[in-house]
Every structure is written in structure tokens, then in C-alpha cells.
Amino acid sequence: PARAARTSLNRPTGVQRAARVVHVAREPLRVAAHAHGATTNDAVLVALAAALHRVLASRGESVDVLVVTVPVSGRRADDGPNLGNMVSPLLVAVPTTGPLDRRLSHVAARVAAGKAAATGPPPIALLGWLFRPLARLGTYRWYLDHQRRFHVLASHVRGPRTPMAFGGVPVTGAIPLGVGDAGNA
């Protein structure tokens, strides 16, 4: 894929990192996304790109498209109990401006096409023989710290279907947040 536009999102992070959390009711988001032929996850990608567009604008930067890496499963429904790591990275070019319905439609089409193409073994399974020695030498980490293919990685973690408790206290929400140690995404 082409290089992602250079932004301040692609430089090493420092101690001044900050996280912001936005709570949105799931059902209205799902209904709105479906009204435009998109999924809830597609709407989240559009919202993420819009939020990052605001962050970049506050820094004096302007980018019309942000590239988001989304892990997609290459597992087919008929794989049954054959589990394992069948996840491939999908790079999605997400528009940051323009009419919302067009952005949603664009992202929905890109994600659907990428998921349809995500069959068979993922790159890590095919190239694991190469990644392992590179990781031991530190060059794989160097590559990740200097990559220019995407701006951010976003992943949806499905919650449990039944209520859960921790120490007898009902769990009403969880916010999974992964922050790279000093990478450029």
C-alpha cells in the first residue's frame, strides 16, 4: 500500500500521552450506521477519523484521509472448532471530511472488500519464519517504530453475551486501551 500522509500521529510518543473516552449509546449508533449501509464498526472508524482530524487541526495539520489498520479474521464460518490466529491487518483509508453518509458508505465498502479478501493464512503465518529472527535482532521493532503505512490501529473487542461480575460487583463496561511504548502509531 501507499505511504500514509505524514502527520504528528506518526512519531514516537512521549510522556505527555493522554487518553479520552467517549461513551455512545450502541443502539442509536447501530441504527444510524445501518441506515447508510454500514456497520457499527464502520461508524466507529468514521468517528475515530473525525476525532483524530480535530486533534490534527488543533496542531495546525490537515489530512483528508487517515489510514486505520483494522484486524480482520480470515477464519471461515465452516472452520468450526479449528481455532488459531487467523487475523490479518486490513488498511482502511478513512475520509476525515465530507458528507457523513459518503464517508460511511466509503468505509463500509472498503471494509467489506477487505474482509472478503481476508481468506487463507494471515501474513504472520506465512512469514513467521522471517519475523522471528528479525524480532530477535531488534529489526522488527525498528520497522514497527518507523512504519509509514498507517496512522492508527483500531480493534473491536466483543463483550460477553451474559452479565459478568468482578469480586461480586457487576461489570457494566470495559475500555480496552493499548498504547505502544514508543512507536509511531
N, C-alpha and C positions, 0 to 999 in steps of 0.2 A: 504493500500500500504506500501511497504518497506520504511524505512527511506531514505531520500536523503543524499548523501555524505556530510560530514561536510566540510564547506568552510567558508571563511570570509564573504560570502554573507548572511550567516545565523547568524548574530549577530546584536545587536542593532546598528542603525545608529546614527551618531552624527552630529555635526555642520559642519563638513568638507564634507558634501554631495556635489556632483556635477552631473550635467546632461549634456549629449552630445546628439546632434541631428544629424541625418544623413538623407539627402534628396536623394531619389532614384526615378527615373522615373518609374511610375507604370507599363506602358505597357511592356517594356522590361523584367521587373521582372515577370509579369504575363506569358508572352510567355515562358520564361526560366523555370518557375515552371511547367507549363502545359506540356512542353517537357519531363519532368520527372514524369508525372502522379501526380503532386502535385498542390496545390492551391497557390495563392499569400500569404495567411495567413500561410501556411506551410513553404513557403520560408522565411517569416519574422521570424518564430520561429527558423529556422536553422541559420539565420543571427544573431539573438539575442544570441543564444547559442555560436556562434563563437565569437561574441564580448565579451561576459562575460568570455569565455575561455581565451581571451587575457588579460582581466583585472586580472583574477586569476593568469595567468602566470606572470604578472608583479609583483604580490605579492608573487611569489615563490610557487604557488599552482598549482596542475594539477588534473583536473577532466575530465574523458572521457564522462560522461553523466551528463547533468543538467536537473533537473525536473522543468518544467514550468507548472503553473496552468493556464488553459485557460477556461474562462466561455463559456459554450455551452448552446444553447437553447434546452429545452425539448418540445417546442411547435411544434405541427404538422401543416402541411400546411392546413389541414381541420379544424383547430381550429377557423379560420375566425376571427371575431371581439372579441373573448374571449381572451383579453389580461391579463397580470398579470406577476408576477415574476416567470417565469418557467426556471430559469437559474441554472445549476448545474456546479460545478467545475470539470474539466477534467484534470487529471495529465498526462502530456506527457513527457516521458523520451526522451530527445533530445541529440543525439550524438554530441560531440564537435569536433571530429576529424574523419578522414577517407574521402573517396571519396565523393564529394558533391552529386552525383546522388544517392548514397546509403543512405546518411543522409536524403535527400529529400523524397525518397521512404519510408524509415522507418517512418518518421514523418507523411507523408500522410496516411499511413496505420493505424498508431496509432490514429490519429485524426478522421479518417473515422469510425473506430471501436468504438471509444468513443462517437461520435455523434450518431451513430446508437443505442447505448445502453442508450442514454440520453432521455428516454421517461418517461412519468409519472411525478408525483410531485417531485420537487427537494428536497434535504436533508433539506433545511431550512424550507420548508413547512411541512415536516413530523416531524421535531424535533424542530420546533419553540417553542413549549411548554417548551422544555428544555433550549433552548438558551436564552430566555427572562429572566428567573430568574438568570441564570449564568451571563448574562450581567449586571444585577443589582448588583450582588455580586462582580463583577470585575474579576471573574474567566475566563470568555470567553476571555477577553482582555489578561489575563495572558497566556491562551492557545495559542492565536494567536502570542504573543510575544515569545513563546517558542516552536512553532511547528517545526517539523523536516521532514515534508513530501515533501516540495518543496523549490526551491531556489528563484523563482521569479514568479510574476503573470503578464501575458500579455493579453491585450484585444484589439480587433479591433473595432473601432468605425466608422461605415459607415457614410460618409458625405452626405450632401444633394444632390439630383439629379439636382437641379436647382441652378443657381448662387445666392449667398447671399451677403448682404451688411450690414455694421455696421456703423451707422451715415453717410450714404451716400458713404462710402468707400468700394469698393469691397473686400470681404474676399477671399483670394487666397489660404489660408491654415490655419490649426489649429493643434496644437500639444497638445493632452490631456496627462497630466502627473500627476500621483497620487503618492505621496510619503507618506509612513507610518510615523507616528510621531516618533516612537522609536522601531518599530517591528523588526523582523529578516528576512525580505524578501525584 
